[in-house]
Amino acid sequence: MSEKQLDLFESIEKASQKTDNTELSGVITLSKKLVEQSKIVEDLTSALKEETKKLNKIQFEDLPELMNEIDMVSTEIEVDGKVFKLSKSEKFYASVTRERKPFVIKWLRDNNHTGLIKNEIVAQVGKGKDNVAADVCAYIENAGLDVTREENIHTGSFKALVKDDIEKGKDVPLDELGVSRVIQASLKEVT
């Protein structure tokens, strides 16, 4: 046996002598508590997901549908002695995925919204400079150099533009653009 192996065995033996039953018992006890606490957190996380589904069904489906049926936009209600304003509003959610980005950029260009396209060519070109970015890329390519152009869209600005276009009565291909339109009921405590 080599000297290193003997040193290793001596270290293991010394460590095992230091660990008495009390320390080992503490490790076992805390390990059991860890398992129990993990189970509690797992159960609560699962319950939270279920309750969130129920909340979303009421907030985004049941209550807005009922308010639509009776042609209600907002009202005040009392719950447990507190007054709340119940209102219905339209919300838009946008997700410009890598797969959708070329379509969204084409749509923005076709609809004269190039101001939302942010171009980057090594250095950031910025919003609203679509033509400048194209000219710089062409110039660089004509000089025989490689160029990489990155086009991006700020989701919040894009969502606001889509909402504005819809409010103006324009035809907007929501599905193709990755935009969801939902009606949401919300409560706010009246002070």
C-alpha positions in Angstrom: 0.0 0.0 0.0 1.3 3.4 -0.9 2.0 6.2 1.5 -0.9 8.3 0.0 -3.3 5.4 0.6 -2.2 5.0 4.2 -2.7 8.7 4.8 -6.2 8.5 3.3 -7.2 5.5 5.5 -5.8 7.3 8.6 -7.9 10.4 7.7 -11.1 8.4 7.2 -10.5 6.6 10.5 -9.9 9.8 12.4 -13.0 11.3 10.9 -15.2 8.3 11.8 -13.9 8.5 15.4 -14.9 12.2 15.6 -18.5 11.4 14.5 -20.3 10.1 17.5 -23.8 8.9 17.7 -25.2 12.3 18.7 -23.8 14.0 15.6 -25.1 11.2 13.4 -28.5 11.3 15.0 -28.6 15.1 14.3 -27.9 14.5 10.6 -30.6 11.9 10.4 -33.1 14.1 12.2 -32.4 17.1 10.0 -32.5 14.9 6.9 -36.0 13.7 7.9 -37.0 17.3 8.4 -35.6 18.2 5.0 -37.7 15.5 3.4 -40.8 16.5 5.3 -40.3 20.2 4.5 -39.7 19.5 0.8 -43.0 17.5 0.7 -44.9 20.4 2.3 -43.4 22.9 -0.2 -44.2 20.5 -3.1 -47.8 20.2 -1.9 -48.3 23.9 -1.4 -46.8 24.6 -4.8 -49.2 22.2 -6.4 -52.1 23.7 -4.4 -51.1 27.2 -5.5 -51.1 26.1 -9.2 -54.6 24.7 -8.8 -55.9 27.8 -7.0 -54.3 30.1 -9.6 -56.1 28.1 -12.4 -59.4 28.7 -10.6 -58.6 32.4 -10.1 -57.7 32.8 -13.8 -60.9 31.0 -14.9 -63.0 33.5 -12.8 -60.9 36.5 -13.7 -60.5 35.9 -17.5 -63.5 33.8 -18.4 -66.5 33.5 -16.1 -66.8 37.0 -14.7 -66.0 38.8 -18.0 -68.5 36.6 -19.9 -71.2 37.3 -17.3 -70.4 41.1 -17.3 -70.7 41.0 -21.2 -74.1 39.2 -21.0 -75.5 42.0 -18.8 -73.6 44.7 -20.6 -71.7 45.8 -17.5 -68.3 47.6 -17.7 -67.9 48.4 -14.0 -69.7 48.6 -10.7 -68.9 48.8 -7.0 -69.5 45.8 -4.7 -69.2 45.2 -1.0 -67.4 42.1 0.3 -66.8 41.5 4.0 -67.5 45.1 4.8 -65.0 46.5 2.2 -66.1 48.3 -1.0 -64.4 47.2 -4.2 -64.6 48.6 -7.7 -65.2 45.7 -10.2 -64.2 46.6 -13.7 -63.7 44.8 -17.0 -60.8 45.7 -19.3 -59.2 44.5 -22.5 -55.5 43.4 -22.2 -53.0 42.4 -24.9 -50.1 40.1 -24.4 -47.3 39.9 -27.0 -44.6 37.3 -27.5 -42.2 37.8 -30.3 -40.5 34.4 -30.5 -37.4 33.7 -32.6 -39.7 31.8 -35.1 -42.2 34.7 -35.4 -39.7 37.5 -35.5 -39.2 37.6 -39.3 -43.0 37.7 -39.8 -43.4 40.4 -37.2 -40.6 42.5 -38.7 -42.0 42.1 -42.2 -45.5 43.1 -40.9 -44.1 46.2 -39.2 -42.3 47.2 -42.4 -45.4 46.5 -44.6 -47.5 48.6 -42.2 -45.1 51.6 -42.0 -44.1 50.8 -38.4 -40.3 50.6 -38.9 -39.9 52.9 -35.9 -40.4 49.9 -33.7 -37.6 47.9 -35.3 -34.3 48.2 -33.4 -31.3 47.4 -35.6 -27.9 46.4 -34.3 -24.7 46.2 -36.4 -22.0 45.5 -34.0 -22.8 48.9 -32.5 -26.4 49.6 -31.7 -28.2 51.5 -34.5 -31.4 52.1 -32.5 -35.1 52.4 -33.1 -36.5 54.2 -36.1 -33.3 54.0 -38.1 -34.2 51.0 -40.3 -33.1 52.7 -43.5 -29.8 53.8 -42.0 -29.1 50.3 -40.8 -29.8 48.9 -44.3 -27.6 51.5 -45.9 -24.7 50.8 -43.5 -25.0 47.0 -44.1 -25.1 47.5 -47.9 -22.0 49.8 -47.7 -20.1 47.3 -45.6 -21.1 44.4 -47.8 -20.1 46.4 -51.0 -16.7 46.9 -49.3 -16.4 43.1 -49.2 -16.7 42.8 -45.5 -18.9 40.4 -43.5 -21.7 42.1 -41.6 -24.1 40.8 -39.0 -27.4 42.7 -38.5 -29.6 42.0 -35.5 -33.2 43.3 -35.6 -35.2 43.4 -32.4 -38.5 44.6 -31.2 -39.4 45.9 -27.7 -42.4 43.8 -26.7 -44.1 46.5 -24.7 -43.9 49.0 -27.5 -45.1 46.4 -30.0 -48.1 45.5 -27.7 -49.0 49.2 -27.4 -48.8 49.6 -31.2 -51.1 46.6 -31.8 -53.6 47.8 -29.2 -53.6 51.3 -30.9 -54.1 49.8 -34.4 -57.0 47.6 -33.2 -58.6 50.6 -31.5 -58.3 52.5 -34.8 -60.2 49.6 -36.5 -57.2 48.3 -38.4 -57.0 44.6 -39.4 -54.2 43.1 -37.2 -53.3 39.4 -37.6 -53.1 38.7 -33.9 -52.3 35.0 -34.0 -49.6 35.3 -36.6 -48.0 38.2 -34.6 -48.1 36.2 -31.4 -50.5 38.6 -29.7 -53.2 37.4 -27.3 -56.3 39.5 -26.6 -58.0 38.9 -23.3 -60.8 40.5 -21.3 -60.0 40.7 -17.6 -62.2 41.4 -14.6 -60.4 43.1 -11.8 -61.2 44.3 -8.3 -59.7 47.3 -6.6 -60.4 48.3 -3.1 -62.1 51.7 -2.9 -60.6 53.9 -0.1 
